[in-house]
């Protein structure tokens, strides 16, 4: 199993996403996300919240990425080296 990454790294974000994906309980998912977010500095907290919400551009910009959740997980697995296990 891969060790935990530094809190502000994209690897730590992807590991958190993987934990969320593998958890059925809504309360446990909330705990996982809140635990991760508490460890971030202000700048990375905003970035992580934007990524978790799926909104990486301000609404007034009118820019949409149109990448689905499944595609994002595939990308995160590829760049992080994590898998479905």
C-alpha positions in Angstrom: 0.0 0.0 0.0 1.2 3.5 -0.8 2.1 5.7 2.1 0.3 9.0 2.9 1.5 11.9 0.8 2.2 15.4 2.1 -1.0 17.2 2.9 -0.7 19.9 0.2 0.3 17.6 -2.6 -1.9 16.5 -5.4 -1.1 12.9 -4.4 -2.7 13.5 -1.0 -5.8 14.9 -2.7 -6.0 11.8 -5.0 -5.5 9.5 -2.1 -8.4 11.2 -0.3 -10.5 10.8 -3.4 -9.7 7.2 -3.5 -10.7 6.8 0.2 -14.0 8.5 -0.6 -14.6 6.3 -3.5 -14.1 3.2 -1.5 -16.3 4.3 1.4 -20.1 3.6 1.4 -21.0 5.6 4.5 -21.9 9.2 3.9 -20.8 10.1 7.4 -17.5 8.4 6.9 -17.0 10.3 3.6 -17.7 13.5 5.4 -15.1 12.6 8.1 -12.5 11.7 5.4 -13.0 15.0 3.6 -13.1 17.1 6.7 -9.9 15.4 8.1 -8.1 16.2 4.8 -9.3 19.8 4.6 -8.3 20.6 8.2 -4.6 19.8 7.3 -4.5 22.3 4.4 -3.2 25.8 4.3 -5.5 28.6 3.1 -4.4 28.6 -0.5 -4.6 24.8 -0.9 -7.9 24.7 1.0 -9.5 26.8 -1.7 -8.1 24.7 -4.5 -9.2 21.5 -2.8 -12.7 22.8 -2.2 -13.0 23.9 -5.9 -11.8 20.4 -7.0 -14.1 18.6 -4.7 -17.1 20.7 -5.8 -16.2 20.2 -9.5 -16.1 23.9 -10.1 -12.6 25.0 -10.9 -13.5 28.3 -12.7 -15.7 31.1 -11.2 -19.3 30.9 -12.4 -19.1 34.3 -14.1 -16.4 33.1 -16.4 -18.8 30.8 -18.2 -16.0 28.1 -18.6 -17.0 24.5 -18.2 -14.5 21.6 -18.3 -17.3 19.0 -18.9 -15.2 16.1 -17.5 -17.2 13.5 -15.6 -16.5 12.0 -12.2 -15.5 8.7 -13.8 -12.9 10.3 -16.1 -11.5 12.3 -13.2 -11.0 9.2 -11.1 -9.3 7.5 -14.1 -7.0 10.5 -14.4 -6.3 10.6 -10.6 -5.5 6.8 -10.6 -3.1 7.3 -13.6 -1.2 10.2 -12.2 -1.1 9.0 -8.6 -0.3 5.3 -9.3 -3.3 4.3 -7.2 -5.6 1.5 -8.4 -9.1 0.1 -7.6 -7.7 -2.2 -4.8 
